Amino acid sequence: MSNATHITGVRTVSIPVEDQEAALAFYTATLGFALLRDAPLANGGRWIELAPSEDDVILTLEPARPDVTRGAIGIRFTTDDIDEARSVLLRRGVDVDEMLAWPGIPRMFAFRDPDGNAFSITATA
């Protein structure tokens, strides 16, 4: 079967944020993501690209529009130490949920950024 759309991958996932500078501080200082690019745009905004590690999908921090609803974005980050990941986020004051542990399913927990965007972290082991 041919790839009729010619879509071959995912380059970025955009996260709507109210304040790009505050969001940048949260994602770099609190979550430890790497800043890949921070370039000014002609409209006065910025193109900000981040990644949890070198081999991951790139996240962009996009200025939120008034009609954008916050909530689960559907991004599941991964970790090889789920307990330590949760402990670190709690110590850093992140809004973190309880650990979910269902039989046969990797352990996971949800967290939110300061804009109310919700994510989860899933154990790889």
N, C-alpha and C positions, 0 to 999 in steps of 0.2 A: 504494500500500500504506500503510495507516495504521500509526502507531507505537502498537501495542497496549499497550506498557508505559509509554508517556509519558516514557521516559528521554530527556533532551535534551542531556546533556553530562556532563562530569566536573568536580566541584567540588574534591575533594581526593584525594590519594594518601597513605596513612598509612605511616610508616616506624617499625618497632618498635625502641625503644632502651631500654637498661638504665638510663641516667641522663639525664634530660631536660636538666639544666643543662649537662652535658658535651657532649651532642649539640647543644644550642643554640649553644654556643661553637664547635663544629666547623663547623656549617652557616653561621653568620654570619661568624665571624672567618676561618676557613680557606677556605670556599667562596665567601664574599661574598654569600650570600643575604640578602634583605631580611626582617626580622622584621615580620610583618603583625599578629599578635595573640599575646598571652601573657596568658591569663586563668586565674585559679584556678578549680578545680572543687570541688564540694561534697564529693567523696571525698578531697580532699587533693592530687589531681594537678593538672595544668595542661593547658590547651588551647593548644598552640603551633602557629601557622601561619606558614609561610615561603614565599618564592617566589624563583626565580632572577632574575626581572625582573617588571615590572609586569603584563605580559600573559600570564604563564604559569599553568599549573595550580598550585594551592596544595598544599604538602606539610605534613603534620602529623607531629609527633614524639610518638608514642603510647608509653606505658609498655609494655614487652614482657612478655608472659606467658611462664611457664616452658615451655610447649609450642610456642612460636614458633621455627621454624628460620630461621637467618640464611642469606643467600645472595643470589642474583640476584633483585632485586625486579621487574625488567623496565622500569625507567625509563631512557630514553635522553635525556640532556640534549643540547643542540646548542650549537655554537660556530661563529663565522665565522673563528676562528684556532686550529685544532686543535693545531698545534705549540706555540704560546704557552700554551694552556690546559694542556697536559700538563706543560710546563716549570714553570709556576706551581705546579701541584699537587705536583710533585716537590720544588721548593724549599721548600714548606710542609710537607713530611714526610708527605704522603698516600701510602697504599699504592696504587701505580699500576702497571698492566701495560704491556707493550710495545704499540706502535702496530700496528694491523691495517690492512693495505692490500691489498685484493683488487681485481682488474681489474673496473671497472664498478660498484664499491660505494664509497660515501663512506668515507674513512678514519675510524677510531674507536679508542678504547682504553677499558679498564675500570678502575675504581677502587673502593675500599672505604672505608666510614666506620669509625670506631673500634669500632662494634658488629659489624662483619663484614658489613653489608649491602652488596651489590655493585650498581654502576651502570655505565653507560657514557656516554661523550661522543662524539657523531658530528659530523663536519664538515658544515656546510651548503653549502659551496662546494667 
